[in-house]
């Protein structure tokens, strides 16, 4: 549910609440959800413009731009970042969305600046990377300093500006690092699938834990991007593990059901989405392998799906009573461990 100021004004006009109460409620909402971007044309324009700049100096960078020379690219990236920080400081906090996006754009210049500096000095972690545009599509051990520098830059910016989208470049860099570290630690520097899966699972669990701790100690939603890329790394690694054992596949299904339950408990839809995809992958495997000659299996799945929809309808109609009953079953010690809720 999204509440606008006009909703409170209408409540005042209908004498549901007093003017003073409307002002107090609106102030409370602003303090609870600061700098929360609304989906309107103005904010879409802000984010679209920022993403155009980030993509232009990122994955869409051209080979002609690189021919300017590494030192020239380094100076350009540094000048961009400095200009973005200066402009952002002029807008923050009076205009938090464009101001915060300018700081985010400055952080996104970090990998380009580090790549140019490494290229100019020859100080690579291992194998030199000739083209910056390869940073996004290819897994290499050469990128780890660029990714680590991006995370540090995002953390420095967050100390100055409490803008949740600043977590996005840090989360992307950590996700990339989970794959590039596998190449870095692999024998001979070659990317190994099994090692990459283990590293990805560890990074995914770590990002989810960090996001949970942030949720526990922050009024603002800084955990979204960490949750997103954490579950992406974890779920992707688990899903890529092929097995002919039906028991292991069933355990994979149970794990995805646990994602759905955990997402509902934490109020994080990304867990529910990935869990639902995983359950459907398992059911699809059953349909094509185990029950491929069964006539009743499609009807059983239809009944299962309709039952889930009916249960969801029942819950929606009696949400407050069911939530109260479920909360009464949860021990107080467990409730205290839950993060802050974002409505």
KOLTOR-124765 format. One record per residue (C-alpha): residue number from 1; residue in one letter; x, y, z. Coordinates in pm, whole numbers, plus 50000, padded with zeros to 5 digits. Layout:
+------+------+-------+-------+-------+
| resi | resn |     x |     y |     z |
+------+------+-------+-------+-------+
|  NUM |    a |     X |     Y |     Z |
...
+------+------+-------+-------+-------+
END
This chain:
+------+------+-------+-------+-------+
| resi | resn |     x |     y |     z |
+------+------+-------+-------+-------+
|    1 |    x | 50000 | 50000 | 50000 |
|    2 |    x | 50136 | 50343 | 49903 |
|    3 |    x | 50008 | 50646 | 50092 |
|    4 |    x | 50036 | 50994 | 49944 |
|    5 |    x | 49983 | 51328 | 50115 |
|    6 |    x | 49656 | 51368 | 49925 |
|    7 |    x | 49520 | 51058 | 50100 |
|    8 |    x | 49569 | 51222 | 50438 |
|    9 |    x | 49417 | 51548 | 50312 |
|   10 |    x | 49108 | 51358 | 50197 |
|   11 |    x | 49085 | 51189 | 50537 |
|   12 |    x | 49090 | 51535 | 50696 |
|   13 |    x | 48818 | 51662 | 50463 |
|   14 |    x | 48598 | 51365 | 50557 |
|   15 |    x | 48667 | 51438 | 50925 |
|   16 |    x | 48829 | 51100 | 50982 |
|   17 |    x | 49139 | 51257 | 51138 |
|   18 |    x | 49228 | 51609 | 51246 |
|   19 |    x | 49466 | 51839 | 51059 |
|   20 |    x | 49725 | 51809 | 51336 |
|   21 |    x | 49706 | 51431 | 51319 |
|   22 |    x | 49755 | 51438 | 50941 |
|   23 |    x | 50069 | 51651 | 50978 |
|   24 |    x | 50202 | 51423 | 51251 |
|   25 |    x | 50135 | 51108 | 51046 |
|   26 |    x | 50302 | 51249 | 50736 |
|   27 |    x | 50607 | 51350 | 50938 |
|   28 |    x | 50620 | 50999 | 51084 |
|   29 |    x | 50606 | 50843 | 50734 |
|   30 |    x | 50886 | 51071 | 50612 |
|   31 |    x | 51107 | 50971 | 50904 |
|   32 |    x | 51032 | 50600 | 50861 |
|   33 |    x | 51085 | 50593 | 50483 |
|   34 |    x | 51333 | 50874 | 50400 |
|   35 |    x | 51430 | 50936 | 50037 |
|   36 |    x | 51199 | 50658 | 49919 |
|   37 |    x | 51167 | 50694 | 49543 |
|   38 |    x | 50813 | 50685 | 49409 |
|   39 |    x | 50733 | 50540 | 49070 |
|   40 |    x | 50642 | 50857 | 48886 |
|   41 |    x | 50755 | 51024 | 48568 |
|   42 |    x | 51003 | 51255 | 48739 |
|   43 |    x | 51186 | 50980 | 48925 |
|   44 |    x | 51182 | 50754 | 48617 |
|   45 |    x | 51357 | 51037 | 48430 |
|   46 |    x | 51615 | 51071 | 48709 |
|   47 |    x | 51699 | 50700 | 48713 |
|   48 |    x | 51688 | 50667 | 48334 |
|   49 |    x | 51934 | 50953 | 48291 |
|   50 |    x | 52167 | 50807 | 48554 |
|   51 |    x | 52160 | 50462 | 48393 |
|   52 |    x | 52236 | 50614 | 48051 |
|   53 |    x | 52547 | 50781 | 48193 |
|   54 |    x | 52654 | 50467 | 48382 |
|   55 |    x | 52609 | 50248 | 48074 |
|   56 |    x | 52785 | 50501 | 47851 |
|   57 |    x | 53093 | 50492 | 48076 |
|   58 |    x | 53058 | 50120 | 48145 |
|   59 |    x | 52951 | 49829 | 47928 |
|   60 |    x | 52888 | 50051 | 47623 |
|   61 |    x | 53234 | 50206 | 47623 |
|   62 |    x | 53399 | 50189 | 47280 |
|   63 |    x | 53741 | 50077 | 47163 |
|   64 |    x | 53789 | 50424 | 47016 |
|   65 |    x | 53758 | 50572 | 47365 |
|   66 |    x | 54028 | 50333 | 47491 |
|   67 |    x | 54264 | 50451 | 47214 |
|   68 |    x | 54293 | 50783 | 47395 |
|   69 |    x | 54543 | 50606 | 47618 |
|   70 |    x | 54515 | 50471 | 47974 |
|   71 |    x | 54631 | 50791 | 48144 |
|   72 |    x | 54378 | 50997 | 47949 |
|   73 |    x | 54102 | 50750 | 48040 |
|   74 |    x | 54209 | 50769 | 48406 |
|   75 |    x | 54193 | 51149 | 48407 |
|   76 |    x | 53853 | 51147 | 48234 |
|   77 |    x | 53710 | 50896 | 48483 |
|   78 |    x | 53847 | 51096 | 48775 |
|   79 |    x | 53708 | 51420 | 48631 |
|   80 |    x | 53367 | 51259 | 48582 |
|   81 |    x | 53362 | 51130 | 48939 |
|   82 |    x | 53473 | 51464 | 49082 |
|   83 |    x | 53209 | 51651 | 48882 |
|   84 |    x | 52936 | 51409 | 48991 |
|   85 |    x | 53033 | 51441 | 49358 |
|   86 |    x | 53037 | 51821 | 49335 |
|   87 |    x | 52696 | 51834 | 49165 |
|   88 |    x | 52554 | 51577 | 49405 |
|   89 |    x | 52672 | 51771 | 49709 |
|   90 |    x | 52489 | 52078 | 49579 |
|   91 |    x | 52160 | 51886 | 49552 |
|   92 |    x | 52182 | 51668 | 49864 |
|   93 |    x | 51977 | 51658 | 50085 |
|   94 |    x | 51724 | 51909 | 49946 |
|   95 |    x | 51676 | 51692 | 49635 |
|   96 |    x | 51774 | 51344 | 49755 |
|   97 |    x | 51692 | 51141 | 49441 |
|   98 |    x | 51904 | 51330 | 49182 |
|   99 |    x | 52167 | 51408 | 49445 |
|  100 |    x | 52201 | 51045 | 49548 |
|  101 |    x | 52208 | 50929 | 49187 |
|  102 |    x | 52497 | 51166 | 49114 |
|  103 |    x | 52694 | 51011 | 49399 |
|  104 |    x | 52610 | 50667 | 49261 |
|  105 |    x | 52735 | 50769 | 48918 |
|  106 |    x | 53061 | 50882 | 49079 |
|  107 |    x | 53103 | 50542 | 49243 |
|  108 |    x | 53042 | 50371 | 48908 |
|  109 |    x | 53346 | 50553 | 48764 |
|  110 |    x | 53571 | 50362 | 49007 |
|  111 |    x | 53629 | 50042 | 48803 |
|  112 |    x | 53708 | 50246 | 48490 |
|  113 |    x | 53960 | 50459 | 48679 |
|  114 |    x | 54127 | 50153 | 48837 |
|  115 |    x | 54139 | 49970 | 48502 |
|  116 |    x | 54307 | 50271 | 48338 |
|  117 |    x | 54556 | 50302 | 48625 |
|  118 |    x | 54639 | 49931 | 48608 |
|  119 |    x | 54675 | 49951 | 48231 |
|  120 |    x | 54904 | 50253 | 48256 |
|  121 |    x | 55129 | 50110 | 48528 |
|  122 |    x | 55108 | 49740 | 48439 |
|  123 |    x | 55011 | 49655 | 48799 |
|  124 |    x | 54763 | 49373 | 48729 |
|  125 |    x | 54666 | 49108 | 48984 |
|  126 |    x | 54753 | 48844 | 48724 |
|  127 |    x | 54669 | 48849 | 48356 |
|  128 |    x | 54653 | 49195 | 48192 |
|  129 |    x | 54308 | 49294 | 48064 |
|  130 |    x | 54333 | 49469 | 47731 |
|  131 |    x | 53979 | 49607 | 47698 |
|  132 |    x | 53760 | 49758 | 47969 |
|  133 |    x | 53443 | 49657 | 47785 |
|  134 |    x | 53530 | 49293 | 47868 |
|  135 |    x | 53477 | 49367 | 48238 |
|  136 |    x | 53103 | 49300 | 48226 |
|  137 |    x | 53063 | 48991 | 48003 |
|  138 |    x | 53379 | 48791 | 48087 |
|  139 |    x | 53504 | 48622 | 48405 |
|  140 |    x | 53874 | 48696 | 48464 |
|  141 |    x | 54112 | 48709 | 48756 |
|  142 |    x | 54224 | 49057 | 48644 |
|  143 |    x | 53910 | 49235 | 48762 |
|  144 |    x | 53930 | 49180 | 49140 |
|  145 |    x | 54103 | 49511 | 49224 |
|  146 |    x | 53846 | 49699 | 49021 |
|  147 |    x | 53564 | 49524 | 49207 |
|  148 |    x | 53723 | 49573 | 49548 |
|  149 |    x | 53780 | 49942 | 49477 |
|  150 |    x | 53416 | 49984 | 49375 |
|  151 |    x | 53297 | 49831 | 49703 |
|  152 |    x | 53525 | 50063 | 49903 |
|  153 |    x | 53410 | 50369 | 49705 |
|  154 |    x | 53044 | 50277 | 49766 |
|  155 |    x | 53105 | 50238 | 50141 |
|  156 |    x | 53281 | 50577 | 50156 |
|  157 |    x | 52991 | 50739 | 49969 |
|  158 |    x | 52737 | 50575 | 50202 |
|  159 |    x | 52907 | 50730 | 50504 |
|  160 |    x | 52837 | 51071 | 50355 |
|  161 |    x | 52503 | 51008 | 50179 |
|  162 |    x | 52232 | 50774 | 50311 |
|  163 |    x | 52100 | 50678 | 49968 |
|  164 |    x | 51996 | 50315 | 49924 |
|  165 |    x | 52078 | 50290 | 49551 |
|  166 |    x | 52446 | 50337 | 49639 |
|  167 |    x | 52439 | 49976 | 49754 |
|  168 |    x | 52367 | 49863 | 49394 |
|  169 |    x | 52720 | 49912 | 49247 |
|  170 |    x | 52871 | 49751 | 49558 |
|  171 |    x | 52637 | 49453 | 49527 |
|  172 |    x | 52714 | 49411 | 49156 |
|  173 |    x | 53089 | 49433 | 49227 |
|  174 |    x | 53063 | 49171 | 49500 |
|  175 |    x | 52862 | 48943 | 49272 |
|  176 |    x | 53125 | 48978 | 48998 |
|  177 |    x | 53399 | 48921 | 49254 |
|  178 |    x | 53241 | 48592 | 49360 |
|  179 |    x | 53303 | 48463 | 49006 |
|  180 |    x | 53637 | 48631 | 48938 |
|  181 |    x | 53790 | 48506 | 49262 |
|  182 |    x | 53725 | 48152 | 49142 |
|  183 |    x | 53947 | 48226 | 48843 |
|  184 |    x | 54204 | 48397 | 49066 |
|  185 |    x | 54241 | 48106 | 49308 |
|  186 |    x | 54210 | 47832 | 49046 |
|  187 |    x | 54515 | 47633 | 48946 |
|  188 |    x | 54683 | 47803 | 48654 |
|  189 |    x | 54436 | 48094 | 48665 |
|  190 |    x | 54176 | 47907 | 48461 |
|  191 |    x | 53813 | 47936 | 48559 |
|  192 |    x | 53685 | 47611 | 48710 |
|  193 |    x | 53312 | 47545 | 48728 |
|  194 |    x | 53313 | 47348 | 49055 |
|  195 |    x | 53529 | 47603 | 49234 |
|  196 |    x | 53315 | 47885 | 49096 |
|  197 |    x | 53003 | 47720 | 49237 |
|  198 |    x | 53155 | 47687 | 49584 |
|  199 |    x | 53279 | 48045 | 49585 |
|  200 |    x | 52940 | 48167 | 49455 |
|  201 |    x | 52754 | 47979 | 49730 |
|  202 |    x | 52982 | 48126 | 49996 |
|  203 |    x | 52948 | 48480 | 49860 |
|  204 |    x | 52574 | 48444 | 49824 |
|  205 |    x | 52531 | 48334 | 50184 |
|  206 |    x | 52764 | 48612 | 50298 |
|  207 |    x | 52573 | 48883 | 50109 |
|  208 |    x | 52241 | 48758 | 50247 |
|  209 |    x | 52380 | 48763 | 50601 |
|  210 |    x | 52514 | 49118 | 50556 |
|  211 |    x | 52179 | 49230 | 50413 |
|  212 |    x | 51998 | 49077 | 50711 |
|  213 |    x | 52229 | 49255 | 50958 |
|  214 |    x | 52176 | 49584 | 50773 |
|  215 |    x | 51798 | 49533 | 50790 |
|  216 |    x | 51827 | 49480 | 51164 |
|  217 |    x | 52007 | 49810 | 51219 |
|  218 |    x | 51871 | 50053 | 50962 |
|  219 |    x | 51543 | 50231 | 50902 |
|  220 |    x | 51621 | 50259 | 50532 |
|  221 |    x | 51612 | 49975 | 50282 |
|  222 |    x | 51984 | 49928 | 50218 |
|  223 |    x | 51950 | 49552 | 50206 |
|  224 |    x | 51751 | 49514 | 49881 |
|  225 |    x | 52043 | 49500 | 49638 |
|  226 |    x | 52250 | 49277 | 49865 |
|  227 |    x | 51956 | 49038 | 49898 |
|  228 |    x | 51905 | 49044 | 49520 |
|  229 |    x | 52261 | 48959 | 49419 |
|  230 |    x | 52315 | 48735 | 49720 |
|  231 |    x | 52023 | 48508 | 49632 |
|  232 |    x | 52120 | 48531 | 49263 |
|  233 |    x | 52470 | 48400 | 49337 |
|  234 |    x | 52343 | 48135 | 49579 |
|  235 |    x | 52045 | 48013 | 49377 |
|  236 |    x | 52235 | 48023 | 49048 |
|  237 |    x | 52517 | 47807 | 49185 |
|  238 |    x | 52277 | 47557 | 49341 |
|  239 |    x | 52062 | 47536 | 49028 |
|  240 |    x | 52363 | 47476 | 48803 |
|  241 |    x | 52458 | 47163 | 49001 |
|  242 |    x | 52326 | 46881 | 48783 |
|  243 |    x | 52249 | 46553 | 48955 |
|  244 |    x | 52082 | 46229 | 48849 |
|  245 |    x | 51976 | 46157 | 49208 |
|  246 |    x | 51605 | 46213 | 49262 |
|  247 |    x | 51672 | 46256 | 49634 |
|  248 |    x | 51910 | 46547 | 49573 |
|  249 |    x | 51660 | 46699 | 49332 |
|  250 |    x | 51388 | 46669 | 49594 |
|  251 |    x | 51616 | 46836 | 49850 |
|  252 |    x | 51667 | 47115 | 49594 |
|  253 |    x | 51289 | 47155 | 49578 |
|  254 |    x | 51267 | 47168 | 49959 |
|  255 |    x | 51539 | 47433 | 49963 |
|  256 |    x | 51341 | 47646 | 49718 |
|  257 |    x | 51032 | 47604 | 49937 |
|  258 |    x | 51247 | 47730 | 50223 |
|  259 |    x | 51339 | 48034 | 50009 |
|  260 |    x | 50969 | 48104 | 49960 |
|  261 |    x | 50896 | 48073 | 50332 |
|  262 |    x | 51198 | 48285 | 50424 |
|  263 |    x | 51101 | 48550 | 50170 |
|  264 |    x | 50753 | 48570 | 50317 |
|  265 |    x | 50896 | 48600 | 50668 |
|  266 |    x | 51151 | 48867 | 50573 |
|  267 |    x | 50907 | 49044 | 50337 |
|  268 |    x | 51154 | 49002 | 50050 |
|  269 |    x | 50984 | 48907 | 49725 |
|  270 |    x | 51310 | 48820 | 49549 |
|  271 |    x | 51338 | 48505 | 49762 |
|  272 |    x | 50981 | 48411 | 49673 |
|  273 |    x | 51046 | 48464 | 49301 |
|  274 |    x | 51362 | 48254 | 49292 |
|  275 |    x | 51202 | 47987 | 49510 |
|  276 |    x | 50899 | 47967 | 49281 |
|  277 |    x | 51124 | 47933 | 48975 |
|  278 |    x | 51320 | 47656 | 49147 |
|  279 |    x | 51007 | 47464 | 49243 |
|  280 |    x | 50878 | 47489 | 48886 |
|  281 |    x | 51212 | 47364 | 48751 |
|  282 |    x | 51183 | 47062 | 48980 |
|  283 |    x | 50824 | 46997 | 48874 |
|  284 |    x | 50926 | 47031 | 48510 |
|  285 |    x | 51199 | 46772 | 48563 |
|  286 |    x | 50943 | 46537 | 48718 |
|  287 |    x | 50709 | 46587 | 48423 |
|  288 |    x | 50976 | 46519 | 48160 |
|  289 |    x | 51166 | 46239 | 48334 |
|  290 |    x | 50980 | 46062 | 48616 |
|  291 |    x | 50615 | 46102 | 48513 |
|  292 |    x | 50657 | 46144 | 48138 |
|  293 |    x | 50410 | 45859 | 48068 |
|  294 |    x | 50164 | 45951 | 48341 |
|  295 |    x | 49817 | 46078 | 48246 |
|  296 |    x | 49727 | 46202 | 48595 |
|  297 |    x | 50039 | 46412 | 48663 |
|  298 |    x | 49922 | 46727 | 48473 |
|  299 |    x | 49586 | 46708 | 48651 |
|  300 |    x | 49762 | 46673 | 48987 |
|  301 |    x | 49971 | 46983 | 48916 |
|  302 |    x | 49660 | 47175 | 48813 |
|  303 |    x | 49492 | 47080 | 49140 |
|  304 |    x | 49803 | 47181 | 49333 |
|  305 |    x | 49822 | 47520 | 49159 |
|  306 |    x | 49453 | 47593 | 49213 |
|  307 |    x | 49489 | 47496 | 49578 |
|  308 |    x | 49772 | 47745 | 49621 |
|  309 |    x | 49564 | 48020 | 49457 |
|  310 |    x | 49263 | 47935 | 49677 |
|  311 |    x | 49480 | 47946 | 49987 |
|  312 |    x | 49619 | 48284 | 49881 |
|  313 |    x | 49264 | 48421 | 49829 |
|  314 |    x | 49164 | 48291 | 50171 |
|  315 |    x | 49469 | 48457 | 50324 |
|  316 |    x | 49402 | 48790 | 50154 |
|  317 |    x | 49046 | 48798 | 50286 |
|  318 |    x | 49155 | 48714 | 50642 |
|  319 |    x | 49503 | 48857 | 50644 |
|  320 |    x | 49494 | 49039 | 50977 |
|  321 |    x | 49347 | 48744 | 51167 |
|  322 |    x | 49589 | 48494 | 51009 |
|  323 |    x | 49891 | 48719 | 51066 |
|  324 |    x | 49792 | 48762 | 51428 |
|  325 |    x | 49749 | 48387 | 51473 |
|  326 |    x | 50087 | 48311 | 51310 |
|  327 |    x | 50264 | 48575 | 51517 |
|  328 |    x | 50115 | 48426 | 51833 |
|  329 |    x | 50282 | 48094 | 51741 |
|  330 |    x | 50624 | 48251 | 51684 |
|  331 |    x | 50832 | 48273 | 52005 |
|  332 |    x | 50917 | 48624 | 52115 |
|  333 |    x | 51289 | 48549 | 52089 |
|  334 |    x | 51243 | 48464 | 51719 |
|  335 |    x | 51032 | 48775 | 51652 |
|  336 |    x | 51311 | 48988 | 51797 |
|  337 |    x | 51549 | 48846 | 51535 |
|  338 |    x | 51335 | 48958 | 51242 |
|  339 |    x | 51456 | 49269 | 51055 |
|  340 |    x | 51263 | 49592 | 51024 |
|  341 |    x | 50966 | 49563 | 50791 |
|  342 |    x | 50937 | 49768 | 50473 |
|  343 |    x | 50581 | 49833 | 50366 |
+------+------+-------+-------+-------+
END
